[in-house]
Amino acid sequence: EVQLVESGGGNVQAGGSLTLSCAASGFTFDEYALGWFRQAPGKERQGVACIDATYGSTYYADDVKGRFTISNDNAKRMVRLQMNRLKPEDTAVYYCVFRGDCYSDAHTWGQGTAVAVAA
C-alpha cells in the first residue's frame, strides 16, 4: 500500500518561509503524481500544488502562484513544497496526496502537517 510521510510544518510570521516535504513509498511504478492540498479552519480542502513525476509538469492554485514552488526528486520519490512570503490566510493543515496524475482523484492522503502563519 502507498504510504506518505510528511514533514516541515510549523509556525512562522507573515512574510516568512517554510518547506514541506513528503516521501512516498509502497509502490514500484514510475508514472505518478504528488501534490498538496490544504484545509484551513472552517474551510473545505483546497488543492494547492501538484507535480507530475513522470514529466515534471507543475500546477498551482491561483492564490499561491509566485509564492509557492513544488519540486520532486524522482530517485527518492519525494516532493517538496517551498512556501515563500507566507500570509495568514495560508494557515491550514497541509496534506500530501498521491495520484496517478495531477488531474486524478486522490489515491492516498498523508496524515497532514500544520502550518500557522501569524500576522
Contacts in CASP RR format, 6 or more apart in sequence:
PFRMAT RR
TARGET T0000
AUTHOR 0000-0000-0000
METHOD contacts of the structure
MODEL  1
EVQLVESGGGNVQAGGSLTLSCAASGFTFDEYALGWFRQAPGKERQGVAC
IDATYGSTYYADDVKGRFTISNDNAKRMVRLQMNRLKPEDTAVYYCVFRG
DCYSDAHTWGQGTAVAVAA
1 26 0 8 1.000
1 108 0 8 1.000
2 24 0 8 1.000
2 25 0 8 1.000
2 26 0 8 1.000
2 27 0 8 1.000
2 98 0 8 1.000
2 107 0 8 1.000
2 108 0 8 1.000
3 24 0 8 1.000
3 25 0 8 1.000
3 26 0 8 1.000
3 108 0 8 1.000
4 22 0 8 1.000
4 23 0 8 1.000
4 24 0 8 1.000
4 96 0 8 1.000
4 97 0 8 1.000
4 98 0 8 1.000
4 108 0 8 1.000
4 109 0 8 1.000
4 110 0 8 1.000
4 111 0 8 1.000
5 22 0 8 1.000
5 23 0 8 1.000
5 25 0 8 1.000
5 110 0 8 1.000
6 20 0 8 1.000
6 21 0 8 1.000
6 22 0 8 1.000
6 94 0 8 1.000
6 95 0 8 1.000
6 96 0 8 1.000
6 110 0 8 1.000
6 111 0 8 1.000
6 112 0 8 1.000
6 113 0 8 1.000
7 20 0 8 1.000
7 21 0 8 1.000
7 22 0 8 1.000
7 113 0 8 1.000
8 18 0 8 1.000
8 19 0 8 1.000
8 20 0 8 1.000
8 21 0 8 1.000
8 113 0 8 1.000
9 18 0 8 1.000
9 20 0 8 1.000
9 94 0 8 1.000
9 113 0 8 1.000
9 114 0 8 1.000
9 115 0 8 1.000
10 18 0 8 1.000
10 113 0 8 1.000
10 114 0 8 1.000
10 115 0 8 1.000
10 116 0 8 1.000
11 116 0 8 1.000
11 117 0 8 1.000
11 118 0 8 1.000
12 18 0 8 1.000
12 86 0 8 1.000
12 115 0 8 1.000
12 116 0 8 1.000
12 117 0 8 1.000
12 118 0 8 1.000
13 117 0 8 1.000
13 118 0 8 1.000
14 86 0 8 1.000
14 87 0 8 1.000
14 88 0 8 1.000
14 117 0 8 1.000
14 118 0 8 1.000
14 119 0 8 1.000
15 84 0 8 1.000
15 85 0 8 1.000
15 86 0 8 1.000
15 87 0 8 1.000
15 117 0 8 1.000
16 84 0 8 1.000
16 85 0 8 1.000
16 86 0 8 1.000
16 117 0 8 1.000
17 82 0 8 1.000
17 83 0 8 1.000
17 84 0 8 1.000
17 85 0 8 1.000
17 86 0 8 1.000
18 83 0 8 1.000
18 86 0 8 1.000
18 115 0 8 1.000
19 80 0 8 1.000
19 81 0 8 1.000
19 82 0 8 1.000
19 83 0 8 1.000
20 36 0 8 1.000
20 80 0 8 1.000
20 81 0 8 1.000
20 83 0 8 1.000
20 94 0 8 1.000
20 96 0 8 1.000
20 113 0 8 1.000
20 115 0 8 1.000
21 78 0 8 1.000
21 79 0 8 1.000
21 80 0 8 1.000
21 81 0 8 1.000
22 34 0 8 1.000
22 35 0 8 1.000
22 36 0 8 1.000
22 78 0 8 1.000
22 79 0 8 1.000
22 80 0 8 1.000
22 96 0 8 1.000
22 110 0 8 1.000
23 76 0 8 1.000
23 77 0 8 1.000
23 78 0 8 1.000
24 32 0 8 1.000
24 34 0 8 1.000
24 77 0 8 1.000
24 78 0 8 1.000
24 79 0 8 1.000
24 96 0 8 1.000
24 98 0 8 1.000
25 77 0 8 1.000
27 98 0 8 1.000
30 53 0 8 1.000
30 54 0 8 1.000
31 53 0 8 1.000
31 54 0 8 1.000
31 100 0 8 1.000
31 101 0 8 1.000
32 53 0 8 1.000
32 54 0 8 1.000
32 98 0 8 1.000
32 99 0 8 1.000
32 100 0 8 1.000
32 101 0 8 1.000
33 50 0 8 1.000
33 51 0 8 1.000
33 52 0 8 1.000
33 53 0 8 1.000
33 54 0 8 1.000
33 98 0 8 1.000
33 99 0 8 1.000
33 100 0 8 1.000
33 101 0 8 1.000
33 102 0 8 1.000
33 104 0 8 1.000
34 50 0 8 1.000
34 51 0 8 1.000
34 53 0 8 1.000
34 72 0 8 1.000
34 79 0 8 1.000
34 96 0 8 1.000
34 97 0 8 1.000
34 98 0 8 1.000
34 99 0 8 1.000
35 48 0 8 1.000
35 49 0 8 1.000
35 50 0 8 1.000
35 51 0 8 1.000
35 70 0 8 1.000
35 79 0 8 1.000
35 81 0 8 1.000
35 96 0 8 1.000
35 97 0 8 1.000
35 99 0 8 1.000
35 102 0 8 1.000
36 47 0 8 1.000
36 48 0 8 1.000
36 49 0 8 1.000
36 50 0 8 1.000
36 70 0 8 1.000
36 79 0 8 1.000
36 81 0 8 1.000
36 94 0 8 1.000
36 95 0 8 1.000
36 96 0 8 1.000
36 97 0 8 1.000
37 45 0 8 1.000
37 46 0 8 1.000
37 47 0 8 1.000
37 48 0 8 1.000
37 94 0 8 1.000
37 95 0 8 1.000
37 97 0 8 1.000
37 106 0 8 1.000
37 109 0 8 1.000
38 45 0 8 1.000
38 46 0 8 1.000
38 47 0 8 1.000
38 48 0 8 1.000
38 90 0 8 1.000
38 92 0 8 1.000
38 93 0 8 1.000
38 94 0 8 1.000
38 95 0 8 1.000
38 115 0 8 1.000
39 45 0 8 1.000
39 46 0 8 1.000
39 92 0 8 1.000
39 93 0 8 1.000
39 95 0 8 1.000
40 46 0 8 1.000
40 89 0 8 1.000
40 91 0 8 1.000
40 92 0 8 1.000
41 91 0 8 1.000
41 92 0 8 1.000
43 92 0 8 1.000
45 95 0 8 1.000
46 61 0 8 1.000
46 92 0 8 1.000
47 61 0 8 1.000
48 60 0 8 1.000
48 61 0 8 1.000
48 64 0 8 1.000
48 68 0 8 1.000
48 81 0 8 1.000
48 94 0 8 1.000
49 58 0 8 1.000
49 59 0 8 1.000
49 60 0 8 1.000
49 61 0 8 1.000
49 64 0 8 1.000
49 68 0 8 1.000
49 70 0 8 1.000
49 81 0 8 1.000
50 58 0 8 1.000
50 59 0 8 1.000
50 70 0 8 1.000
50 97 0 8 1.000
50 99 0 8 1.000
50 102 0 8 1.000
51 57 0 8 1.000
51 58 0 8 1.000
51 59 0 8 1.000
51 70 0 8 1.000
51 71 0 8 1.000
51 72 0 8 1.000
51 79 0 8 1.000
51 102 0 8 1.000
52 58 0 8 1.000
52 101 0 8 1.000
52 102 0 8 1.000
53 72 0 8 1.000
53 74 0 8 1.000
53 77 0 8 1.000
53 79 0 8 1.000
54 101 0 8 1.000
56 72 0 8 1.000
57 102 0 8 1.000
58 70 0 8 1.000
59 102 0 8 1.000
60 66 0 8 1.000
60 68 0 8 1.000
60 70 0 8 1.000
63 89 0 8 1.000
64 83 0 8 1.000
64 90 0 8 1.000
67 83 0 8 1.000
67 84 0 8 1.000
67 85 0 8 1.000
67 86 0 8 1.000
68 81 0 8 1.000
68 82 0 8 1.000
68 83 0 8 1.000
68 84 0 8 1.000
69 81 0 8 1.000
69 82 0 8 1.000
69 84 0 8 1.000
70 79 0 8 1.000
70 80 0 8 1.000
70 81 0 8 1.000
70 82 0 8 1.000
71 79 0 8 1.000
71 80 0 8 1.000
71 82 0 8 1.000
72 78 0 8 1.000
72 79 0 8 1.000
72 80 0 8 1.000
73 79 0 8 1.000
73 80 0 8 1.000
79 96 0 8 1.000
81 94 0 8 1.000
83 90 0 8 1.000
83 115 0 8 1.000
86 115 0 8 1.000
86 117 0 8 1.000
87 117 0 8 1.000
88 117 0 8 1.000
88 118 0 8 1.000
88 119 0 8 1.000
89 117 0 8 1.000
90 115 0 8 1.000
90 117 0 8 1.000
91 115 0 8 1.000
91 116 0 8 1.000
91 117 0 8 1.000
92 114 0 8 1.000
92 115 0 8 1.000
93 112 0 8 1.000
93 113 0 8 1.000
93 114 0 8 1.000
93 115 0 8 1.000
94 112 0 8 1.000
94 113 0 8 1.000
94 114 0 8 1.000
94 115 0 8 1.000
95 109 0 8 1.000
95 110 0 8 1.000
95 111 0 8 1.000
95 112 0 8 1.000
96 109 0 8 1.000
96 110 0 8 1.000
96 112 0 8 1.000
97 106 0 8 1.000
97 107 0 8 1.000
97 108 0 8 1.000
97 109 0 8 1.000
97 110 0 8 1.000
98 106 0 8 1.000
98 107 0 8 1.000
98 108 0 8 1.000
98 109 0 8 1.000
99 105 0 8 1.000
99 106 0 8 1.000
99 107 0 8 1.000
100 107 0 8 1.000
END
